[in-house]
Amino acid sequence: MDFEDTPEEAAYRAQVKAWLEANKDAIQQEDFSSRADSVAAAKRWQARKYEAGYVGITWPKAVGGQGGNAMQQIIFNQEEAKFNAPTGLYAIGLGMCIPTVFTHGLSPDIAQRYVPVAMKGEEVWCQLFSEPAAGSDLAGIRTRAERDGDEWVINGQKVWTSGAHLSDFGIVVTRTDPNVPKHKGLTMFIVDMKAPGVEVRPIRQMSGGSEFNEVFFTDVRIKDTHRLGEVGEGWKVSLTTLMHERLAVGGKPASAPGVQEMIELARAIDLEEGNALEQSHVRQRIADAYIADRGIALTRMRTISALSSGRTPGPESSISKVVVAKTMQDVGSFAADLCESAGLLMGNDAPNLPHLSRFQTSYIGSAGLRIAGGTDEILRNIIAERVLGLPGEIRPDKDIPFSEATKLGL
């Protein structure tokens, strides 16, 4: 692995740092006290980045991108993260949906309509994949799309759709042919989230937030021009989205506390046997977290090194994703155990423990991260079968029509 920037990368990093430093007041002066304020702040920051040429860094110039390389995007992301910029609103749309749109759209007009406005932050996108009976097994979806002339009529339900309540558009994968094996009868479309028949119901989470949603489709009409890829090729199109998703969710969120916060928390708490930081069992858990963090960082560096040298990254994103979510849970559990009854307090209720709310938020959110972007089990299967070359799982529904598989309960 190469830990150093090339001269070209170093020059680009210096350029990015200078721009972020010159624009940091735009972030620091924002009000994030309410959801509406946070959304407005994210839109203003996105528009500012767009004007400066820091959106779609790796995208083709033909669709409005910068035509840059993956290392430039990584460098910008690394430097932007240091300023706690409000980027979450666009992570799914620009990270996963829009690349799928301009890669598989049926005409240049589709890209021209949707890509520039998304880059400016004027429209927000979501990804409509998971269903009540099809989470890890994405190809098991039951949302139907039936052709009616030059339109398609969609009926069904999606669930766990992040940001659907804030989105203008989405990409939705549907079943268009139940009489072929499940991976072959899928088709993807662009859907207007404000169209008649689309109903979004936010799901209340144990954290008090509602970032996930149920989405119901009742006779929703979509023009065939808004199909992505060929009819029946929705699985192949979905892989474009999923490849971007695995990379996007492979790293630890910037807001998640780490080893330094664990040390500060332990230092602030006195146990019966003395200060927590002086106890061997506490120090051991901190050491475990440090080892995991370094492993994640070095594994991510493999991806960065491959991209920097022009090579295709290997399985590093799947490996990192498996480890990151569990580590977040372990770190959050450490804080809850250490604080005992104080582990139930939030924010201003514990002024002498300034990091406590971050530990709790991270702990609660880490459970979802172990599902989002591929469950731990799915990712372990990928690593086992595609990396280690172990035998694949038995799939009795592989070669039979989806309609027959559902009757048999497969």
C-alpha positions as CSV (number, residue, x, y, z in Angstrom):
1,M,0.0,0.0,0.0
2,D,1.1,3.6,-0.7
3,F,0.1,6.0,2.1
4,E,1.4,9.1,0.3
5,D,-0.3,11.3,-2.3
6,T,1.3,11.5,-5.7
7,P,2.4,15.0,-6.7
8,E,-0.8,15.4,-8.7
9,E,-3.0,14.2,-5.8
10,A,-1.1,16.5,-3.3
11,A,-1.8,19.5,-5.6
12,Y,-5.5,18.6,-5.8
13,R,-5.7,18.1,-2.1
14,A,-4.1,21.5,-1.5
15,Q,-6.6,23.1,-3.9
16,V,-9.6,21.4,-2.1
17,K,-8.3,22.4,1.3
18,A,-8.0,26.0,0.2
19,W,-11.5,26.1,-1.1
20,L,-13.0,24.4,2.0
21,E,-11.1,26.8,4.3
22,A,-12.4,29.8,2.3
23,N,-16.0,28.5,2.5
24,K,-16.1,27.0,6.0
25,D,-18.1,30.0,7.4
26,A,-20.9,28.9,5.1
27,I,-21.2,25.7,7.2
28,Q,-20.4,27.2,10.6
29,Q,-23.1,29.8,10.3
30,E,-25.9,27.4,9.4
31,D,-28.7,26.5,11.8
32,F,-29.2,22.7,12.1
33,S,-31.7,22.8,15.0
34,S,-34.7,21.5,13.0
35,R,-35.2,19.1,10.0
36,A,-36.3,22.0,7.8
37,D,-33.2,24.1,8.7
38,S,-30.9,21.1,8.1
39,V,-32.5,20.4,4.7
40,A,-32.1,24.0,3.7
41,A,-28.5,24.1,4.9
42,A,-27.7,21.0,2.9
43,K,-29.2,22.5,-0.3
44,R,-27.2,25.7,0.1
45,W,-24.0,23.7,0.6
46,Q,-24.7,21.5,-2.4
47,A,-25.3,24.5,-4.6
48,R,-22.0,26.1,-3.4
49,K,-20.1,22.9,-4.2
50,Y,-21.7,22.7,-7.6
51,E,-20.7,26.2,-8.6
52,A,-17.1,25.5,-7.5
53,G,-17.0,22.3,-9.6
54,Y,-16.8,19.8,-6.8
55,V,-19.9,17.7,-7.7
56,G,-19.8,14.7,-10.0
57,I,-16.1,14.8,-9.8
58,T,-15.7,11.3,-11.5
59,W,-18.7,11.6,-13.8
60,P,-18.4,12.0,-17.6
61,K,-18.3,15.6,-18.8
62,A,-21.0,14.6,-21.3
63,V,-23.5,14.5,-18.4
64,G,-22.2,17.5,-16.6
65,G,-19.5,15.9,-14.5
66,Q,-15.9,16.9,-14.0
67,G,-14.4,13.9,-15.8
68,G,-12.0,13.4,-12.9
69,N,-10.7,10.3,-11.3
70,A,-11.7,8.3,-8.2
71,M,-8.8,9.6,-6.2
72,Q,-9.9,13.2,-6.6
73,Q,-13.4,12.2,-5.3
74,I,-11.8,10.4,-2.4
75,I,-9.6,13.4,-1.6
76,F,-12.5,15.8,-1.6
77,N,-14.6,13.5,0.6
78,Q,-11.7,13.1,3.1
79,E,-11.2,16.9,3.3
80,E,-14.9,17.8,3.4
81,A,-15.5,15.4,6.3
82,K,-13.2,17.4,8.5
83,F,-15.7,20.3,8.3
84,N,-18.8,18.4,9.2
85,A,-20.5,19.6,6.1
86,P,-24.2,18.7,5.6
87,T,-23.9,16.1,2.9
88,G,-26.3,13.3,4.1
89,L,-29.3,14.5,2.1
90,Y,-27.6,13.8,-1.2
91,A,-25.6,10.7,-0.3
92,I,-28.1,8.2,-1.8
93,G,-29.1,10.3,-4.8
94,L,-25.7,11.4,-6.0
95,G,-23.8,8.4,-4.7
96,M,-26.1,5.7,-6.1
97,C,-29.2,6.8,-8.0
98,I,-27.9,9.4,-10.5
99,P,-25.0,7.2,-11.7
100,T,-27.5,4.5,-12.4
101,V,-29.7,7.1,-14.3
102,F,-27.0,8.3,-16.6
103,T,-25.5,4.8,-17.1
104,H,-28.8,3.1,-18.0
105,G,-31.1,5.9,-19.1
106,L,-32.7,5.1,-22.5
107,S,-31.8,8.4,-24.1
108,P,-29.5,11.4,-23.5
109,D,-32.6,13.5,-22.8
110,I,-33.1,11.6,-19.5
111,A,-29.6,12.5,-18.3
112,Q,-30.0,16.1,-19.4
113,R,-33.3,16.3,-17.5
114,Y,-32.2,14.8,-14.2
115,V,-28.5,15.0,-13.7
116,P,-27.8,18.8,-13.7
117,V,-30.6,19.6,-11.3
118,A,-29.6,16.8,-9.0
119,M,-26.0,18.0,-9.0
120,K,-27.2,21.5,-8.0
121,G,-29.1,20.0,-5.1
122,E,-32.5,21.2,-6.4
123,E,-33.9,17.7,-6.5
124,V,-33.4,14.9,-3.9
125,W,-33.5,11.2,-4.8
126,C,-34.1,7.9,-3.0
127,Q,-33.6,4.2,-3.7
128,L,-36.7,2.0,-3.6
129,F,-35.4,-1.6,-3.3
130,S,-36.2,-3.4,-0.1
131,E,-39.7,-4.9,0.6
132,P,-41.3,-6.6,3.5
133,A,-40.6,-10.0,1.9
134,A,-37.4,-9.0,0.1
135,G,-34.6,-7.5,2.1
136,S,-31.4,-9.4,1.8
137,D,-32.9,-11.4,-1.0
138,L,-33.5,-8.4,-3.3
139,A,-34.4,-10.5,-6.3
140,G,-37.4,-11.8,-4.3
141,I,-39.4,-8.5,-4.7
142,R,-43.1,-8.6,-5.4
143,T,-43.9,-5.0,-6.4
144,R,-45.4,-5.4,-9.9
145,A,-45.1,-3.3,-13.1
146,E,-47.5,-4.1,-15.9
147,R,-47.3,-2.5,-19.3
148,D,-50.2,-0.4,-20.6
149,G,-49.3,1.0,-24.0
150,D,-46.4,3.4,-23.6
151,E,-46.8,3.4,-19.8
152,W,-46.3,1.0,-16.9
153,V,-48.6,0.7,-14.0
154,I,-46.9,-0.1,-10.6
155,N,-48.5,-1.6,-7.6
156,G,-46.8,-2.8,-4.4
157,Q,-44.8,-1.8,-1.3
158,K,-41.3,-0.8,-0.5
159,V,-39.9,-0.5,3.1
160,W,-36.8,0.9,4.8
161,T,-36.5,3.6,2.1
162,S,-34.1,6.2,3.5
163,G,-35.1,9.8,2.8
164,A,-38.2,9.0,0.8
165,H,-40.2,11.6,2.8
166,L,-37.7,14.3,1.6
167,S,-37.3,13.0,-2.0
168,D,-38.5,14.3,-5.3
169,F,-37.6,11.3,-7.4
170,G,-36.5,7.7,-6.9
171,I,-35.3,4.6,-8.7
172,V,-37.6,1.6,-8.2
173,V,-37.0,-2.0,-9.1
174,T,-40.1,-4.0,-10.0
175,R,-41.2,-7.4,-11.2
176,T,-42.4,-7.3,-14.8
177,D,-42.4,-11.1,-15.5
178,P,-43.2,-13.6,-12.7
179,N,-42.9,-16.5,-15.1
180,V,-39.1,-16.6,-15.3
181,P,-36.5,-17.2,-12.5
182,K,-36.5,-14.3,-10.1
183,H,-33.3,-12.6,-11.2
184,K,-34.5,-12.4,-14.8
185,G,-38.0,-10.8,-14.5
186,L,-37.0,-7.5,-13.0
187,T,-37.1,-4.0,-14.5
188,M,-36.1,-0.6,-13.0
189,F,-37.7,2.8,-13.5
190,I,-37.4,6.4,-12.5
191,V,-40.5,7.3,-10.3
192,D,-41.8,10.7,-9.4
193,M,-42.3,10.6,-5.6
194,K,-45.1,13.2,-5.8
195,A,-47.0,11.3,-8.5
196,P,-50.6,10.2,-7.9
197,G,-50.7,6.8,-6.1
198,V,-47.4,7.2,-4.3
199,E,-47.8,7.2,-0.5
200,V,-44.8,7.7,1.8
201,R,-45.2,6.7,5.5
202,P,-42.2,7.6,7.8
203,I,-41.2,4.8,10.2
204,R,-40.6,6.0,13.8
205,Q,-37.3,4.7,15.0
206,M,-36.2,3.9,18.6
207,S,-33.8,6.9,18.3
208,G,-36.9,9.2,17.9
209,G,-36.0,10.0,14.3
210,S,-37.8,8.8,11.2
211,E,-35.2,8.6,8.4
212,F,-36.7,5.3,7.0
213,N,-40.0,5.0,5.3
214,E,-42.6,2.7,3.9
215,V,-43.7,3.5,0.4
216,F,-46.9,2.3,-1.2
217,F,-47.7,2.3,-4.9
218,T,-51.3,2.1,-6.1
219,D,-51.8,2.2,-9.8
220,V,-48.8,4.6,-10.3
221,R,-48.2,5.3,-13.9
222,I,-44.6,5.7,-15.3
223,K,-43.8,6.4,-19.0
224,D,-41.7,3.8,-20.7
225,T,-39.1,6.6,-21.5
226,H,-38.3,6.5,-17.8
227,R,-37.3,2.9,-17.8
228,L,-33.7,2.2,-16.9
229,G,-32.2,-0.5,-19.0
230,E,-34.0,-3.2,-20.9
231,V,-37.2,-4.9,-19.8
232,G,-36.2,-7.9,-17.7
233,E,-32.7,-6.6,-17.1
234,G,-33.4,-4.8,-13.8
235,W,-31.0,-7.1,-11.9
236,K,-28.1,-6.0,-14.0
237,V,-29.1,-2.4,-13.6
238,S,-29.5,-2.9,-9.8
239,L,-25.9,-4.1,-9.6
240,T,-24.7,-0.7,-10.8
241,T,-26.6,0.9,-7.8
242,L,-25.4,-1.7,-5.4
243,M,-21.7,-1.4,-6.3
244,H,-21.9,2.3,-5.6
245,E,-23.8,1.6,-2.4
246,R,-21.3,-0.9,-1.0
247,L,-18.5,1.7,-1.4
248,A,-20.6,4.5,0.1
249,V,-21.5,2.6,3.2
250,G,-18.2,0.8,3.7
251,G,-16.7,3.5,5.9
252,K,-17.4,4.6,9.5
253,P,-19.7,7.7,9.6
254,A,-17.9,10.9,10.5
255,S,-20.2,11.5,13.4
256,A,-19.4,8.1,15.0
257,P,-17.2,8.4,18.1
258,G,-13.9,6.6,18.1
259,V,-11.0,5.6,20.4
260,Q,-10.2,9.2,21.5
261,E,-13.8,9.7,22.6
262,M,-13.7,6.4,24.5
263,I,-10.6,7.6,26.3
264,E,-12.1,10.9,27.2
265,L,-15.3,9.2,28.4
266,A,-13.4,6.8,30.6
267,R,-11.3,9.5,32.0
268,A,-14.5,11.4,33.1
269,I,-16.0,8.5,35.0
270,D,-15.0,7.1,38.4
271,L,-15.8,3.5,39.3
272,E,-15.8,1.9,42.8
273,E,-12.2,0.8,42.1
274,G,-11.0,4.1,40.9
275,N,-10.9,6.1,37.6
276,A,-12.3,4.0,34.7
277,L,-9.3,4.7,32.5
278,E,-7.0,3.1,35.0
279,Q,-8.9,-0.2,35.0
280,S,-7.5,-3.1,32.9
281,H,-10.9,-4.3,31.6
282,V,-11.7,-0.8,30.4
283,R,-8.3,-0.4,28.8
284,Q,-8.7,-3.7,27.1
285,R,-12.0,-2.7,25.4
286,I,-10.4,0.6,24.2
287,A,-7.4,-1.4,22.8
288,D,-9.9,-3.7,21.0
289,A,-11.6,-0.7,19.4
290,Y,-8.2,0.7,18.4
291,I,-7.2,-2.5,16.7
292,A,-10.5,-2.7,14.8
293,D,-10.2,1.0,13.8
294,R,-6.7,0.6,12.5
295,G,-7.7,-2.6,10.6
296,I,-10.6,-0.7,9.0
297,A,-8.4,2.3,8.1
298,L,-5.7,0.1,6.5
299,T,-8.3,-2.0,4.6
300,R,-9.8,1.2,3.2
301,M,-6.3,2.2,2.2
302,R,-6.1,-0.8,0.0
303,T,-9.0,0.5,-2.0
304,I,-7.5,4.0,-2.2
305,S,-4.1,2.5,-3.2
306,A,-5.8,0.5,-6.0
307,L,-7.7,3.5,-7.3
308,S,-4.6,5.7,-7.1
309,S,-2.6,3.3,-9.3
310,G,-5.5,2.8,-11.8
311,R,-6.4,-0.7,-10.6
312,T,-9.9,-2.0,-9.8
313,P,-10.5,-2.4,-6.1
314,G,-11.0,-5.8,-4.7
315,P,-13.4,-7.0,-1.9
316,E,-12.2,-4.4,0.6
317,S,-15.5,-2.5,0.7
318,S,-17.4,-5.6,1.7
319,I,-14.9,-6.5,4.4
320,S,-14.8,-3.0,5.8
321,K,-18.6,-2.8,5.9
322,V,-18.9,-6.0,7.9
323,V,-16.4,-4.7,10.5
324,V,-17.5,-1.1,10.7
325,A,-21.0,-1.7,11.9
326,K,-20.1,-4.2,14.6
327,T,-17.3,-2.0,15.8
328,M,-19.8,0.9,16.1
329,Q,-22.0,-1.3,18.2
330,D,-19.2,-2.4,20.4
331,V,-18.0,1.1,21.0
332,G,-21.6,2.2,21.9
333,S,-22.1,-0.7,24.2
334,F,-18.8,0.2,25.9
335,A,-20.2,3.6,26.7
336,A,-23.5,2.3,27.9
337,D,-21.8,-0.3,30.2
338,L,-19.4,2.3,31.6
339,C,-22.1,4.9,32.3
340,E,-24.5,2.3,33.9
341,S,-27.7,4.4,34.6
342,A,-26.2,7.4,32.9
343,G,-26.2,5.4,29.7
344,L,-29.9,6.3,29.3
345,L,-29.2,10.0,29.4
346,M,-29.0,12.2,26.3
347,G,-27.4,15.5,25.3
348,N,-27.8,18.2,28.0
349,D,-28.8,15.7,30.6
350,A,-25.1,14.8,31.0
351,P,-23.1,18.0,30.7
352,N,-20.0,16.4,32.2
353,L,-20.0,13.7,29.5
354,P,-20.1,15.8,26.3
355,H,-19.6,12.7,24.0
356,L,-22.3,10.6,25.6
357,S,-25.1,11.5,23.2
358,R,-22.8,10.7,20.2
359,F,-22.1,7.3,21.7
360,Q,-25.8,6.6,22.1
361,T,-26.8,7.9,18.7
362,S,-24.0,5.8,17.1
363,Y,-25.1,2.7,19.1
364,I,-28.7,3.0,18.1
365,G,-27.8,3.7,14.4
366,S,-25.3,0.9,14.1
367,A,-28.1,-1.8,14.2
368,G,-29.5,-0.3,10.9
369,L,-26.0,-0.1,9.4
370,R,-25.6,-3.9,9.8
371,I,-28.6,-4.2,7.5
372,A,-28.3,-1.3,5.1
373,G,-26.2,-1.8,2.0
374,G,-26.2,-5.6,2.5
375,T,-26.6,-7.5,5.7
376,D,-23.7,-9.0,7.6
377,E,-24.8,-12.4,6.4
378,I,-25.0,-11.4,2.7
379,L,-21.6,-9.7,2.8
380,R,-20.0,-12.7,4.5
381,N,-21.4,-14.9,1.8
382,I,-19.9,-12.6,-0.9
383,I,-16.5,-12.7,0.9
384,A,-16.7,-16.5,1.3
385,E,-17.8,-17.3,-2.2
386,R,-16.1,-14.7,-4.4
387,V,-13.0,-14.0,-2.4
388,L,-12.2,-17.3,-0.6
389,G,-13.6,-19.5,-3.3
390,L,-15.8,-21.5,-1.0
391,P,-18.8,-23.4,-2.3
392,G,-21.9,-21.4,-2.9
393,E,-25.1,-21.8,-0.9
394,I,-27.7,-24.2,-2.3
395,R,-30.4,-22.2,-4.1
396,P,-33.4,-24.4,-4.9
397,D,-35.2,-21.5,-6.6
398,K,-32.4,-20.7,-9.0
399,D,-33.8,-22.1,-12.2
400,I,-37.6,-22.1,-11.6
401,P,-40.1,-19.3,-12.4
402,F,-40.7,-16.8,-9.6
403,S,-44.4,-17.6,-9.5
404,E,-43.7,-21.3,-8.9
405,A,-41.0,-20.5,-6.2
406,T,-43.5,-18.4,-4.3
407,K,-46.1,-21.2,-4.4
408,L,-43.5,-23.6,-3.0
409,G,-42.5,-21.1,-0.3
410,L,-38.9,-20.8,-1.6
